[in-house]
Amino acid sequence: PIPRTLNMAMSGMRDLSIIATPPARRLSVKTFVREYNDLVVREAILRETLRGGQVYYLYNDVENIEKARDRLAQLVPEARIG
């Protein structure tokens, strides 16, 4: 639906809203690229979830994504993986 909505907005069929500033008290996104390390991954996930935040874990091998999910679930059983 996003490409269709964007197309409708760009063609003038739908209004387009622009958010120029982030919401109040919004923390900026921090992105880290490192060599894989179980301890670093566990600590990063726990740090973010314990402060009430969300974690997006990027895994680019679709054929083995379930294995990656299971590994994360074992690594951080306190986290809800979905």
Summary of the structure (lengths in Angstrom):
residues: 82
radius of gyration: 17.9
end to end distance: 21.9
largest distance: 49.9
contacts: 119
relative contact order: 0.10
helix: 44%
strand: 0%
